[in-house]
Amino acid sequence: MRPSLEDIPDEIVRHILLFLPPQDTLANFQLISRRYYHLANEPLLWRWHCRSSFRYWHPEHKLQEKLAALASSVDWRRLWVTRKRRNDKAARLLDRIISTKLGQLRNMQGICELGYDVKDYLLEQCHVDDSAEDVLARRYHANTALDSIHRGVAVELWSRYQGQALSFEGLDTALGAFDMFVLRDQEQDLDYVVRALDALAQRFKAEHPGFEDLSTRNKALSLVRWLRANHLTGMDDPEINYRNLRNCLIGHALSDETHPSLPIISSAIFTCIAERLGMAAFCLAFPSHVHAAVYAPPGRDLDGDETDDTDGERKRMCLDPYGSDHEVTLGDLRLRLVEFGWTQGTDAFLKPSPVPMIVQRTGQNIKATHDTVENLTENDILQSAMKSLRSGHPVLNMDAAVYASMWAELLLKQTSSFHWDSNLVSFLQKFALSRSEDVWIVQKYLVPLYDRFITSRPNPRPRIGWQNVHEILAMLENLDNRRPEVSRRYTEDISTRVRYKIGQVFRHRRYGYIGIINGWAAMGSSSLPMPHYLDTADAEEEGDVFDPTESVHASMMGPQRTYYTGFNARKSAVDRLRVAQENVVIVTDPRLIPDELMFMAGKFFRRFDAETCTFVSNIRESYPDD
């Protein structure tokens, strides 16, 4: 009798199915026979496929609850199919984004709204092989979508604090939201921050078996000394490193080998671990240097004795996890306030600060770092070090962190505040000009706040342009639906006038930066892609005034000259900088191209041709002859 597939025992078939691609199981294997159909659709098999095929999951799936339940109570096969279909949808949308500029924002929004369900796929595209025909474009747009998804998670979390100005809940994740803006393809997301703090609390308890028997004072001192002994707070060489961007990020502080952090982050780390150990701990937004406070439990003082006091020296102690192993007395802090010039209302600085206040204070520290970096000379080696994180390019990291601080201010400042919109104009400019992929986030989270703020104002004034969120969103939608204007080399005169082509690398004759050509106009600047911005060198030559927030007006000499647009790593927020042809010096050595420029090139180009030192255009809709 000839052997048959039906003779194979169920146990062996089940083992084979673990190694068979799930899509092949659905398309072929389950169709072999009724018996194989049942074996191919067992819940345990598809639960295994869900766990092995996908690492990241949208919260809507409540994966941990499903994993804790009986396998037969969950339709794991359908769940796997749902995830696969979402990946397929993301792949189609990414292909459209790469193939055409028309509807690019709409397609990007389609990917981002799928959230963490497509993070696995996007990570694959972020690291697509160098041999891919569109490697730069694919990596760039996949990173752009992934970054926007991460920002969406952070913004959603911060949005919960509207109407909760005095909330003390969720300090760890509220600060971790800043890390999401610079996460890139790394693992230190919100879940990582929570797990890292949980692990530190467990480690501390394991090393202090008698901890529960200590008084509140000794518990707090034991923890702060342990943190400092393990270099989990503070930083090395603060006179040099204090304003480094990484010191503002709790996720970075927890994961970095040296754990550098500002006083506000050091205090937050102490506070979050103290809470996990059962202490009532809070941050104090003390001027110039955030501290931590620990309160004794009701009916007891800090030393464990009975007391009827509800506050004061016996109930509350202050600590400086950043810089000291010892308690800081309230008297010392009050004296310091007097030295700062505060003589009234000083108790406000000695009371627990709610989470929204600590988050906004962190945002202010990020802005202070940005301002410090801007004041350094461009050749200063400290500038790059101050902006460097575990991943990403320093210039892009700094820009993303400042953007995060803008979001934090809008979301955590209550709309009932008269000055809620104080940074709205600068935020909308940064969003529209360099973060337009976040249109879905703005629509979902900022528009309701904006509308609430406007309707709450007595006799609101008309708001136009950069003051009106709805107008900016409408502008972006119109641009997204507009077919690209075509510039062709129709005549010999145009070909003669326009010496250089899209994708050529150049050095600015006067300022020396390296850039890539991504637009041109044969006779004057009026036909250059809009918006574009005027290079300082050309502004001086032509008598124009450089204004980074406004598009360029044609100069008196413009019609007689040939212009290009290009972008460079120094101005990451400006991707079309106008340059006169006389200032273009072509570069033929690939080694001169900065790494961050190679990444940014994916917005306009498919790949890099090292032999010719040119980028292969992905904007042929606008420049078909280049």
C-alpha positions as CSV (number, residue, x, y, z in Angstrom):
1,M,0.0,0.0,0.0
2,R,1.4,3.4,-1.0
3,P,2.1,5.9,1.8
4,S,-0.3,8.9,1.9
5,L,-0.2,12.3,3.5
6,E,-3.1,11.1,5.6
7,D,-0.7,8.7,7.3
8,I,1.3,11.4,8.9
9,P,0.5,11.7,12.6
10,D,-1.2,14.9,13.9
11,E,1.8,15.8,16.1
12,I,4.2,15.8,13.2
13,V,1.7,17.8,11.0
14,R,1.4,20.4,13.8
15,H,5.2,20.6,14.1
16,I,5.5,21.1,10.3
17,L,2.9,23.9,10.4
18,L,5.0,25.9,12.9
19,F,7.6,26.2,10.1
20,L,5.3,26.7,7.2
21,P,4.7,30.4,6.3
22,P,1.2,31.3,7.6
23,Q,0.2,32.7,4.2
24,D,1.0,29.3,2.6
25,T,-1.0,27.6,5.2
26,L,-4.0,29.7,4.3
27,A,-3.6,29.6,0.6
28,N,-2.6,25.9,0.1
29,F,-2.1,23.6,3.1
30,Q,-5.6,23.9,4.6
31,L,-7.1,23.0,1.3
32,I,-5.5,19.5,1.1
33,S,-8.1,17.7,3.1
34,R,-10.8,18.2,5.8
35,R,-8.4,16.8,8.4
36,Y,-5.6,19.2,7.4
37,Y,-8.1,22.0,7.4
38,H,-8.9,21.4,11.0
39,L,-5.2,21.0,12.0
40,A,-4.3,24.2,10.1
41,N,-6.9,26.3,11.9
42,E,-6.2,25.2,15.5
43,P,-6.1,28.3,17.9
44,L,-2.8,27.4,19.4
45,L,-1.1,27.4,16.0
46,W,-2.4,30.9,15.1
47,R,-1.7,32.3,18.5
48,W,1.9,31.1,17.9
49,H,1.9,32.8,14.5
50,C,0.5,36.0,16.0
51,R,3.3,36.1,18.5
52,S,6.1,35.1,16.2
53,S,5.0,37.2,13.2
54,F,4.3,40.5,14.9
55,R,6.2,42.2,17.7
56,Y,4.3,45.5,18.0
57,W,0.5,45.7,18.5
58,H,-2.1,48.5,18.5
59,P,-3.6,48.9,22.0
60,E,-7.1,48.2,20.5
61,H,-6.2,44.5,20.3
62,K,-5.6,44.2,24.1
63,L,-3.1,41.5,23.3
64,Q,-2.0,40.8,26.9
65,E,-5.6,40.0,27.8
66,K,-6.0,37.7,24.9
67,L,-2.7,35.9,25.7
68,A,-3.9,35.4,29.3
69,A,-7.2,33.8,28.1
70,L,-7.8,30.3,26.8
71,A,-6.5,30.0,23.2
72,S,-9.9,28.7,22.1
73,S,-11.7,31.8,23.3
74,V,-9.8,34.1,20.8
75,D,-10.1,34.0,17.1
76,W,-6.3,34.0,16.6
77,R,-6.5,33.2,12.9
78,R,-8.7,36.2,12.2
79,L,-6.4,38.4,14.2
80,W,-3.4,37.3,12.2
81,V,-5.3,37.9,9.0
82,T,-6.2,41.4,10.2
83,R,-2.6,42.2,11.0
84,K,-1.4,40.9,7.6
85,R,-4.0,42.9,5.7
86,R,-2.9,46.1,7.5
87,N,0.7,45.4,6.6
88,D,-0.4,44.9,3.0
89,K,-2.3,48.2,3.1
90,A,0.7,50.0,4.4
91,A,2.8,48.5,1.7
92,R,0.4,49.7,-1.0
93,L,0.3,53.2,0.5
94,L,4.0,53.4,0.8
95,D,4.5,52.5,-2.8
96,R,2.0,55.3,-3.8
97,I,3.9,57.8,-1.6
98,I,7.2,56.9,-3.4
99,S,5.6,56.9,-6.9
100,T,3.8,60.2,-6.9
101,K,3.7,63.5,-4.9
102,L,0.0,63.8,-5.6
103,G,-2.0,62.7,-2.5
104,Q,1.2,62.0,-0.6
105,L,-0.1,63.4,2.7
106,R,-3.3,61.6,2.3
107,N,-1.5,58.3,1.8
108,M,0.9,59.0,4.7
109,Q,-2.1,59.6,6.9
110,G,-3.5,56.2,5.8
111,I,-0.4,54.5,7.1
112,C,-0.1,56.5,10.3
113,E,-3.7,55.8,11.3
114,L,-2.9,52.1,11.4
115,G,-0.6,52.9,14.3
116,Y,1.6,50.3,16.0
117,D,0.0,47.5,13.9
118,V,2.3,48.5,11.0
119,K,5.4,49.3,13.0
120,D,6.9,45.9,12.3
121,Y,6.5,46.5,8.5
122,L,7.8,50.1,8.7
123,L,10.9,48.9,10.6
124,E,11.6,46.5,7.8
125,Q,11.4,49.3,5.3
126,C,13.6,51.6,7.4
127,H,16.3,49.0,7.0
128,V,15.7,47.9,3.4
129,D,18.7,46.6,1.7
130,D,21.1,49.0,-0.1
131,S,20.4,47.2,-3.4
132,A,16.8,48.3,-3.5
133,E,16.0,50.5,-6.5
134,D,14.4,53.1,-4.3
135,V,16.3,52.6,-1.2
136,L,16.6,56.2,-0.1
137,A,13.0,57.1,-0.8
138,R,11.8,53.9,0.9
139,R,13.9,54.4,4.0
140,Y,13.0,58.1,4.3
141,H,9.2,57.8,3.9
142,A,9.1,54.7,6.2
143,N,11.0,56.6,8.8
144,T,8.7,59.6,8.4
145,A,5.6,57.4,8.9
146,L,7.1,55.6,11.9
147,D,8.2,58.9,13.5
148,S,4.7,60.3,13.0
149,I,3.1,57.2,14.6
150,H,5.5,57.6,17.6
151,R,4.5,61.3,17.9
152,G,0.8,60.3,17.7
153,V,1.3,58.0,20.7
154,A,3.0,60.8,22.7
155,V,0.4,63.5,21.8
156,E,-2.5,61.1,22.7
157,L,-0.9,60.6,26.1
158,W,-0.4,64.4,26.7
159,S,-3.9,65.2,25.5
160,R,-5.3,63.3,28.5
161,Y,-4.0,66.1,30.8
162,Q,-6.4,68.7,29.3
163,G,-8.8,69.5,32.2
164,Q,-6.4,67.7,34.5
165,A,-4.0,70.5,35.4
166,L,-3.4,69.2,38.9
167,S,-2.9,65.5,38.0
168,F,-0.1,63.6,39.7
169,E,-0.7,60.5,37.7
170,G,1.6,59.0,35.0
171,L,4.8,61.1,35.5
172,D,7.0,58.3,34.0
173,T,5.1,58.0,30.7
174,A,4.4,61.8,30.5
175,L,8.1,62.4,30.5
176,G,8.8,59.4,28.3
177,A,6.6,61.0,25.6
178,F,9.5,63.3,24.8
179,D,11.6,60.3,23.9
180,M,8.9,59.2,21.4
181,F,9.7,62.3,19.3
182,V,13.3,61.1,18.8
183,L,12.8,57.3,19.1
184,R,13.4,56.5,15.4
185,D,14.0,52.8,15.0
186,Q,15.1,52.2,18.6
187,E,13.3,50.3,21.4
188,Q,13.2,52.8,24.2
189,D,9.5,53.7,23.9
190,L,6.9,54.3,26.7
191,D,6.7,50.6,27.5
192,Y,10.5,50.5,27.9
193,V,10.4,53.4,30.4
194,V,7.8,51.7,32.5
195,R,9.6,48.4,32.4
196,A,13.0,50.0,33.2
197,L,11.6,51.8,36.3
198,D,9.8,48.6,37.4
199,A,13.1,46.6,37.0
200,L,15.0,49.2,39.1
201,A,12.4,49.1,41.8
202,Q,12.6,45.3,41.9
203,R,16.4,45.4,41.9
204,F,16.5,47.9,44.8
205,K,14.1,45.8,46.9
206,A,16.2,42.7,46.2
207,E,19.3,44.5,47.5
208,H,17.5,45.9,50.6
209,P,15.6,43.0,52.2
210,G,14.8,45.0,55.3
211,F,13.5,48.0,53.4
212,E,9.8,47.6,54.6
213,D,10.9,47.9,58.2
214,L,12.5,51.3,57.7
215,S,11.0,54.7,58.5
216,T,9.9,56.9,55.7
217,R,13.0,59.1,56.1
218,N,15.4,56.1,56.0
219,K,13.6,54.6,53.0
220,A,14.0,57.8,51.0
221,L,17.6,58.2,52.0
222,S,18.4,54.6,51.2
223,L,16.8,55.0,47.7
224,V,18.5,58.3,46.8
225,R,21.9,57.0,48.0
226,W,21.4,53.7,46.0
227,L,20.5,55.7,42.9
228,R,23.5,57.9,43.2
229,A,25.9,55.1,44.1
230,N,24.8,53.3,40.9
231,H,25.1,56.5,38.8
232,L,21.4,56.4,37.9
233,T,21.0,60.2,38.6
234,G,23.1,63.3,37.9
235,M,25.8,63.4,35.2
236,D,29.6,63.6,34.7
237,D,31.3,66.9,34.0
238,P,28.2,69.1,34.3
239,E,30.2,72.2,33.5
240,I,30.5,70.8,30.0
241,N,27.6,68.4,29.6
242,Y,24.8,70.1,31.5
243,R,22.9,71.3,28.4
244,N,23.2,68.1,26.4
245,L,19.9,67.2,24.8
246,R,20.0,63.6,26.1
247,N,19.9,64.9,29.7
248,C,16.3,66.1,29.1
249,L,15.0,62.6,28.1
250,I,14.1,60.1,30.8
251,G,14.2,57.1,28.4
252,H,17.7,58.1,27.3
253,A,18.8,58.5,30.9
254,L,17.5,55.1,31.9
255,S,19.1,53.3,28.9
256,D,22.4,55.1,28.6
257,E,25.4,53.4,30.2
258,T,26.2,56.6,32.2
259,H,22.6,57.6,32.8
260,P,23.0,61.4,32.4
261,S,20.1,63.5,33.5
262,L,19.2,67.1,34.5
263,P,17.9,67.7,38.0
264,I,14.3,67.5,36.8
265,I,14.8,64.0,35.3
266,S,16.9,62.8,38.2
267,S,14.1,63.9,40.6
268,A,11.5,62.2,38.3
269,I,13.5,58.9,38.3
270,F,13.7,59.0,42.1
271,T,10.0,59.9,42.4
272,C,8.8,57.2,40.0
273,I,10.8,54.4,41.8
274,A,9.8,55.7,45.2
275,E,6.2,55.4,44.2
276,R,6.8,51.8,43.1
277,L,8.2,51.1,46.5
278,G,5.1,52.4,48.3
279,M,6.3,55.9,49.2
280,A,4.3,59.1,48.6
281,A,6.9,61.0,46.5
282,F,6.6,64.1,44.2
283,C,8.7,66.5,42.2
284,L,9.1,70.1,43.4
285,A,9.4,72.7,40.6
286,F,11.9,74.7,42.6
287,P,13.5,77.6,40.6
288,S,16.5,76.6,38.5
289,H,16.8,73.1,40.2
290,V,14.0,70.6,40.6
291,H,14.0,68.7,43.8
292,A,11.9,65.7,45.1
293,A,9.7,65.5,48.2
294,V,8.6,62.5,50.2
295,Y,5.7,62.5,52.6
296,A,5.2,60.3,55.6
297,P,2.0,58.1,55.7
298,P,-1.1,59.4,57.5
299,G,-0.8,59.4,61.3
300,R,3.0,59.0,61.2
301,D,5.9,61.3,60.9
302,L,9.1,60.7,58.8
303,D,10.7,58.8,61.6
304,G,7.7,56.5,62.1
305,D,6.4,58.1,65.3
306,E,2.7,58.9,65.7
307,T,1.7,62.5,64.9
308,D,-1.4,64.6,64.3
309,D,0.5,66.9,61.9
310,T,-0.5,67.0,58.2
311,D,2.5,68.9,56.9
312,G,5.7,70.5,57.9
313,E,9.2,69.3,58.8
314,R,8.0,66.1,60.5
315,K,5.8,65.0,57.6
316,R,7.7,66.1,54.6
317,M,11.3,65.8,53.6
318,C,13.1,67.2,50.5
319,L,15.9,65.6,48.5
320,D,18.2,66.5,45.6
321,P,18.7,63.2,43.7
322,Y,20.8,65.0,41.1
323,G,23.5,66.2,43.5
324,S,23.2,65.0,47.1
325,D,23.0,61.9,49.2
326,H,21.5,63.8,52.1
327,E,18.2,65.4,53.0
328,V,17.7,69.1,52.0
329,T,15.8,70.9,54.7
330,L,12.9,73.1,54.0
331,G,14.8,75.9,55.8
332,D,17.6,75.6,53.3
333,L,15.2,75.8,50.4
334,R,13.4,78.9,51.8
335,L,16.8,80.6,52.3
336,R,17.7,79.8,48.7
337,L,14.4,81.4,47.5
338,V,15.3,84.5,49.4
339,E,18.6,84.6,47.6
340,F,16.8,84.3,44.3
341,G,14.7,87.3,45.3
342,W,11.5,85.5,46.1
343,T,10.0,86.9,49.3
344,Q,6.3,86.1,48.8
345,G,4.5,83.0,47.7
346,T,7.5,80.9,48.4
347,D,5.5,77.9,49.7
348,A,4.2,77.3,46.1
349,F,7.7,76.1,45.2
350,L,7.8,73.7,48.2
351,K,4.6,71.9,47.4
352,P,4.2,68.9,45.0
353,S,4.2,69.9,41.4
354,P,1.6,68.2,39.1
355,V,2.6,66.3,36.1
356,P,1.7,68.9,33.5
357,M,3.9,71.4,35.2
358,I,6.9,69.0,35.2
359,V,6.4,68.2,31.6
360,Q,6.2,71.8,30.6
361,R,9.3,72.5,32.6
362,T,11.1,69.7,30.8
363,G,10.0,71.3,27.5
364,Q,11.6,74.6,28.6
365,N,14.8,72.8,29.3
366,I,14.8,71.4,25.8
367,K,14.3,75.0,24.4
368,A,17.2,76.2,26.6
369,T,19.4,73.5,25.1
370,H,18.4,74.6,21.6
371,D,19.2,78.2,22.4
372,T,22.6,77.2,23.8
373,V,23.4,75.2,20.7
374,E,22.3,78.1,18.5
375,N,24.7,80.4,20.2
376,L,27.7,78.1,19.6
377,T,29.8,78.6,16.5
378,E,29.1,76.1,13.8
379,N,32.6,74.7,14.1
380,D,32.4,74.1,17.9
381,I,32.7,70.4,18.6
382,L,30.4,70.8,21.5
383,Q,27.5,71.6,19.2
384,S,27.3,68.2,17.7
385,A,27.8,66.5,21.0
386,M,25.0,68.4,22.6
387,K,22.5,67.3,20.0
388,S,23.7,63.7,19.8
389,L,21.4,60.8,21.0
390,R,21.7,57.1,20.7
391,S,20.3,57.2,17.2
392,G,19.3,59.7,14.5
393,H,21.2,62.7,13.1
394,P,22.1,65.4,15.6
395,V,20.5,68.3,13.6
396,L,17.2,66.3,13.1
397,N,17.2,65.2,16.8
398,M,17.4,68.8,18.0
399,D,14.6,69.9,15.6
400,A,12.4,67.0,16.7
401,A,12.9,67.7,20.4
402,V,12.0,71.4,20.0
403,Y,8.9,70.3,18.1
404,A,8.0,68.1,21.0
405,S,8.3,71.0,23.4
406,M,5.9,73.0,21.3
407,W,3.4,70.1,21.4
408,A,3.8,69.8,25.1
409,E,3.0,73.5,25.7
410,L,-0.1,73.4,23.6
411,L,-1.5,70.1,25.1
412,L,-0.5,70.6,28.7
413,K,-1.4,74.3,29.1
414,Q,-5.1,74.5,29.8
415,T,-7.2,76.1,27.1
416,S,-8.8,78.2,29.8
417,S,-5.5,80.1,29.9
418,F,-5.7,83.4,28.2
419,H,-2.2,82.8,26.7
420,W,-2.9,79.3,25.5
421,D,-2.1,80.3,21.9
422,S,1.2,82.1,22.6
423,N,3.3,79.7,20.6
424,L,0.6,78.6,18.1
425,V,2.0,80.6,15.2
426,S,5.5,79.2,15.5
427,F,4.1,75.7,16.0
428,L,2.0,75.8,12.9
429,Q,4.9,77.1,10.9
430,K,7.1,74.3,12.0
431,F,4.3,71.7,11.5
432,A,3.3,72.9,8.0
433,L,6.8,73.4,6.7
434,S,8.7,70.4,8.1
435,R,6.2,68.1,9.8
436,S,3.2,68.1,7.5
437,E,2.8,64.3,7.8
438,D,1.4,65.0,11.3
439,V,-1.8,66.5,9.8
440,W,-3.7,63.5,11.2
441,I,-2.5,64.3,14.7
442,V,-3.3,68.0,14.4
443,Q,-6.8,67.2,13.2
444,K,-7.4,64.7,16.0
445,Y,-5.9,66.4,19.0
446,L,-5.1,70.1,18.3
447,V,-8.2,71.2,16.4
448,P,-10.6,70.4,19.3
449,L,-8.4,72.4,21.7
450,Y,-8.1,75.3,19.2
451,D,-11.9,75.4,18.7
452,R,-12.5,75.2,22.5
453,F,-10.1,78.1,23.1
454,I,-11.7,80.3,20.4
455,T,-15.2,79.7,21.5
456,S,-14.3,80.5,25.1
457,R,-12.9,83.9,24.2
458,P,-15.2,86.9,24.7
459,N,-15.5,88.8,21.4
460,P,-12.9,86.7,19.6
461,R,-11.0,88.6,16.9
462,P,-10.8,87.2,13.3
463,R,-7.9,84.8,12.9
464,I,-6.2,84.3,9.6
465,G,-3.1,82.6,8.1
466,W,-0.7,81.2,10.7
467,Q,-3.1,82.1,13.5
468,N,-5.8,79.8,12.3
469,V,-5.4,76.0,12.5
470,H,-8.2,75.3,10.1
471,E,-6.7,77.5,7.4
472,I,-3.4,75.8,7.6
473,L,-4.9,72.4,7.4
474,A,-6.9,73.5,4.3
475,M,-3.8,74.9,2.7
476,L,-2.0,71.6,3.2
477,E,-4.9,69.7,1.7
478,N,-5.0,71.9,-1.3
479,L,-1.2,71.5,-1.9
480,D,-1.6,67.7,-1.5
481,N,-4.3,67.6,-4.1
482,R,-2.5,69.9,-6.6
483,R,-0.7,68.2,-9.5
484,P,3.0,69.1,-9.6
485,E,4.0,71.9,-12.0
486,V,6.2,70.7,-14.8
487,S,9.5,72.4,-15.7
488,R,11.1,71.2,-18.9
489,R,14.2,71.9,-20.9
490,Y,12.1,72.6,-24.1
491,T,14.6,74.8,-25.8
492,E,18.4,75.0,-26.3
493,D,18.3,78.4,-24.5
494,I,16.9,76.8,-21.4
495,S,19.4,73.9,-21.5
496,T,22.2,76.5,-21.9
497,R,21.0,78.7,-19.1
498,V,20.4,75.8,-16.6
499,R,23.9,74.3,-16.4
500,Y,23.1,71.8,-13.6
501,K,20.6,69.1,-13.1
502,I,18.3,67.7,-10.4
503,G,20.2,65.4,-8.0
504,Q,23.7,67.0,-8.5
505,V,25.6,67.6,-5.3
506,F,27.1,71.1,-4.8
507,R,29.1,73.2,-2.5
508,H,28.0,76.8,-1.8
509,R,30.7,79.0,-3.2
510,R,30.5,81.5,-0.4
511,Y,29.3,79.6,2.7
512,G,30.8,76.2,2.0
513,Y,27.9,74.0,2.9
514,I,27.1,70.8,0.9
515,G,23.7,70.6,-0.7
516,I,21.7,68.8,-3.3
517,I,19.8,70.5,-6.2
518,N,16.1,69.7,-6.1
519,G,14.7,72.5,-8.3
520,W,15.6,75.1,-10.9
521,A,14.3,78.1,-12.9
522,A,15.9,79.3,-16.1
523,M,14.8,82.9,-16.0
524,G,14.3,84.4,-12.5
525,S,13.0,82.9,-9.3
526,S,9.3,83.3,-10.0
527,S,9.0,79.7,-11.4
528,L,10.9,78.0,-8.6
529,P,9.0,75.5,-6.6
530,M,7.0,77.1,-3.7
531,P,7.6,77.6,-0.9
532,H,11.3,78.3,-1.2
533,Y,13.5,80.4,0.9
534,L,16.3,82.8,0.2
535,D,19.9,81.9,0.9
536,T,21.6,84.6,3.0
537,A,24.4,85.0,0.4
538,D,22.1,85.7,-2.4
539,A,20.0,88.0,-0.3
540,E,23.0,90.2,0.3
541,E,24.0,90.2,-3.3
542,E,20.5,91.0,-4.5
543,G,19.5,93.5,-1.8
544,D,16.7,91.2,-0.5
545,V,16.1,90.7,3.2
546,F,16.3,87.2,4.5
547,D,13.2,86.1,6.3
548,P,13.0,82.4,7.2
549,T,9.2,82.5,7.7
550,E,8.2,83.9,4.3
551,S,8.5,82.8,0.7
552,V,10.9,84.8,-1.5
553,H,9.8,87.7,-3.6
554,A,11.5,88.1,-7.0
555,S,14.3,90.6,-6.9
556,M,15.0,93.3,-9.5
557,M,17.8,91.2,-11.0
558,G,15.8,88.0,-10.8
559,P,14.5,87.6,-14.4
560,Q,18.1,87.8,-15.7
561,R,19.5,85.0,-13.6
562,T,19.2,81.3,-13.3
563,Y,18.3,79.9,-9.9
564,Y,18.2,76.6,-8.1
565,T,16.6,75.3,-5.0
566,G,18.6,72.9,-2.8
567,F,18.7,71.6,0.7
568,N,21.5,71.0,3.2
569,A,22.0,69.5,6.6
570,R,22.5,72.8,8.4
571,K,18.9,73.9,7.7
572,S,17.0,70.7,8.3
573,A,13.6,72.5,8.5
574,V,14.1,74.1,5.0
575,D,14.1,71.7,2.1
576,R,14.1,74.3,-0.7
577,L,16.7,77.0,-0.2
578,R,17.2,79.3,-3.2
579,V,20.7,79.6,-4.6
580,A,21.9,81.6,-7.5
581,Q,23.7,79.6,-10.2
582,E,26.9,81.6,-9.6
583,N,27.1,80.2,-6.1
584,V,26.9,76.5,-7.2
585,V,30.1,74.5,-7.2
586,I,29.5,70.9,-8.3
587,V,30.9,68.2,-5.9
588,T,32.1,64.9,-7.4
589,D,33.5,63.2,-4.3
590,P,30.8,61.2,-2.4
591,R,32.9,61.3,0.8
592,L,32.1,65.0,1.2
593,I,28.3,64.3,1.6
594,P,27.2,64.4,5.3
595,D,25.4,61.3,6.5
596,E,22.3,63.3,7.6
597,L,22.1,64.8,4.1
598,M,22.1,61.2,2.6
599,F,19.1,60.4,4.8
600,M,17.2,63.6,4.0
601,A,17.8,63.0,0.3
602,G,15.1,60.3,0.4
603,K,12.4,63.0,0.3
604,F,13.3,63.9,-3.3
605,F,15.5,61.0,-4.6
606,R,15.3,57.3,-5.1
607,R,19.0,56.3,-4.6
608,F,22.5,57.5,-4.8
609,D,24.8,56.8,-7.8
610,A,28.3,56.8,-6.3
611,E,30.0,56.6,-9.7
612,T,28.6,59.9,-10.9
613,C,28.1,61.4,-7.4
614,T,24.5,62.2,-8.2
615,F,21.1,61.3,-6.7
616,V,18.5,59.6,-8.9
617,S,15.5,61.8,-9.1
618,N,12.1,60.9,-7.6
619,I,10.6,64.2,-8.7
620,R,10.3,63.5,-12.4
621,E,6.7,64.7,-12.3
622,S,8.1,68.2,-11.9
623,Y,11.4,67.8,-13.8
624,P,10.9,65.0,-16.4
625,D,14.1,65.9,-18.4
626,D,16.5,65.7,-15.4
